[in-house]
Each structure stands twice: as C-alpha cells, then as structure tokens.
C-alpha cells in the first residue's frame, strides 16, 4: 500500500554549526528503511511524468518500485541502463526543477525524493554490490572525447558499451571536470566521483590526462593523424567572467574558478598536508547568486572566514541557485546582501581592503524574463573585505575555436551544435554540455553527452 505522507522522509544532515567548520558531506544519506519508506510514496503513475523531466531518461518509477521492494541491486542496474553517474546525479542534480517538478505527489504535498533515493541506491551498490562489467565486442572504430567532465564521461561510457574504442583527452591532471574542480567535497565527495570514473575505465575507456587539445593536438590532428573516426567536444565553460570594475586586479580577488579549483582539485582545504595555500582572511565577499557563488561562500566559511557575504544584484526570488543550497548557506551563517551590486574594490598596499556597493531596485523584465536591476542613486556603502570571489558566470575557453577554423561558434564563443544530435558544422565532430550552452547543470551536460553518443553511433554505423 502506498505511503500517503505529504512530506518526504527527512534527510539526515550534519548540524549547521558543525558542518560549517569541516568539508565532510553535509547530507548523510538515507538508511535502507528510510529509502524504502520514501520509495513507497511513489504512485507508479501510468504516464510517468517524472521521466519527462530527466535529461538522461532514467526509468524512475521502475527503479523506485524496486527500492520499495528492497531490491536495491536490481534498482541500481535499472538506473545504470541510462545513467553512467548515478551517485553524482543523486547529489547535485536540481531535481526540484526536473524530475521532481513533474511528480504527481507534488501537487498536494512534497514530490517523491527521487534524487535522495537515487543517491541511496548508488551508495548502497558501492558498498554492497558486485560489479559485473562486461566489455562488448570491439567494432573496430575509434572515437576521441575531448574533456573528461560530465558530458565527456557520459558520451565515453555510452560509446564504450557499443563496442567503440574510446580515448578521453583531459587538460587537467585529474579527470572529472567540474565534478572534481568545481563542486566542493561537502556536496560531492571526490572518492565517489573517482569510483564512477573507475567504472568507465573497467569498461575499456582510455583516459589521457595533461592533454590540452588545441595545444598538444588539434581536432584536425585527432581526425587526420591519430586515426579517430569521430570526435566529441565536451570541454565545458572554464573561462571566468569578470565585472570590469576598478580593483579587480588587486591581490585577494579570485575568480570562482580559481578559488574552487584551488580548494577542491588542489586540496587547499587540507593545507599544509597538500601544498596549495589559500588565504581568505576574516571577511569574504562573494559576488553572484548561482550555485557556484553558494559553493564559494560556503567553502570560504569552512576555511575560517568570520564573515562571508553573498552580494547579488537581484532579490532572492530571482537567484538561480538551488533552493537547497541557499537554505544550507543561510543555516551555515552566510550573510546575504541582496539587491546590491559592487561598484569598485578598494585596496591598500596592493591588497583588497573593502568593496564599495550600491543598492539596487528591480525595474522592467530583461531578455531573460527577470526584472532588470537598476541602481539607486546615492545609496553607496562599503563592506570590509580581505578577499573577493567573482562568481558571475563562465564562457568556453577559446582554444579549440581558435585552432579549428571550420568549427562554427556563436558570439559568446560557444560551439554551435544541433540540439537533437550534437552535430557541429564540421563533419565527424560533435559537441555538448557547457561548451555549447554556456554554464548549465551537470545533468544537462550528461544528457548532451548521451545524445551525441547515439548520433555518433548512427553516423559511424551509416544508420
């Protein structure tokens, strides 16, 4: 009989005043009993509306029904039919805007905790399951994947399952992309990401690190000299945007990319065990209102900052960050300065001293549909700061664009690719994820990688 509770089973979490001093995972995950109880809230709807919100088409009602019966291993294999990274998706997907948004139970209460159940299944299998990797028969064709982030890893896994010899080329010394360098340990433990990557290696995917495509090899060289039959570009959006205001060149000003890469990939949070120091000081200003800004602010707090401010030019209602991340940030003592915008960063002896901000009010909607912020004349004020993190967005690195002249890009430097196939203007070259859309979510990048894998298979099989 279904569990008709209007509320999700509560997820156990570290207490806010404990977790804001460590980098251990905030949410502790469901027990077996909790997972079954939550799974029993699913009505197993005939039309499966939740699946319509999943970019990788996970068979949601089917895997949840298996969890409700206590068949956790079977549930894992059901998710694996369409998703290569379930432990990741269960943690960082914005389910509230995707699968759970369409859950029937959400009409008169809270949606089924699809992400929480998916996370439980993936974690349970890592501890208890027996991996049964069967390498398919090679089909004699080679595909190069540029970028080992969520789009590239998904594309690689799907192609490897079809018998392709897949080689991934990653610019950093560690594969994983934003999963490794961007999302903090307290939201996504790196050991979990590594286990997901290891599964792809077991499937036969070859991963080459320290390979900057556009420098070491070009796209044309991969196709013409290295013998690859197709190339997928999933290099993400790693070029940070700045505000172009006075003082951005001062010591103590970081792009969110640099700040989070130092902390996560280079393990600055474990200094001096790891030799990457990062100095935040007593007061930190983070500019922006997305998930990256929340990650930077919450990381700064954990590094010992007494005051961490989120400065965002719109109201909380317009914030693009997940509600859960905003909620956790507030619980952890992050201070929100909304309807404010930095005018300039003041310095002393070459270092950040304070940030001059101006109050804003919301005017008419802009092209995105959000009300445009307008400055209030004469409302300037200062926030003392020892460091500033700029988290207002990223664009693709121009390296591949500049070394592949026949690859069409748009005015933002994103590769132009067909949404339904991932095909670019260059025959045999496909692209997906943030390098096409600009900065977006992990699951949308995974969906693009999956779409491209199918299209590459059709292209190389002459289907």
Secondary structure as UniProt FT lines:
FT   HELIX           16..19
FT   TURN            20..21
FT   HELIX           32..39
FT   TURN            40..41
FT   TURN            46..47
FT   HELIX           49..53
FT   TURN            55..56
FT   HELIX           60..68
FT   TURN            69..70
FT   HELIX           72..80
FT   TURN            81..82
FT   HELIX           86..92
FT   HELIX           95..97
FT   HELIX           99..102
FT   HELIX           104..106
FT   HELIX           114..128
FT   STRAND          142..146
FT   HELIX           150..161
FT   TURN            162..163
FT   STRAND          165..169
FT   HELIX           178..181
FT   TURN            185..187
FT   HELIX           190..202
FT   TURN            203..204
FT   STRAND          206..208
FT   TURN            214..216
FT   HELIX           219..224
FT   STRAND          230..233
FT   STRAND          239..240
FT   TURN            246..249
FT   STRAND          253..255
FT   HELIX           256..264
FT   HELIX           268..270
FT   TURN            271..273
FT   STRAND          283..287
FT   HELIX           291..302
FT   TURN            303..304
FT   STRAND          307..312
FT   HELIX           316..318
FT   HELIX           323..331
FT   TURN            332..333
FT   STRAND          335..338
FT   STRAND          340..348
FT   TURN            349..350
FT   STRAND          351..365
FT   TURN            367..368
FT   STRAND          371..375
FT   TURN            377..378
FT   STRAND          381..384
FT   STRAND          387..390
FT   STRAND          394..395
FT   HELIX           399..403
FT   TURN            405..406
FT   TURN            411..412
FT   TURN            419..421
FT   TURN            427..428
FT   STRAND          429..431
FT   HELIX           434..437
FT   HELIX           442..460
FT   TURN            461..462
//
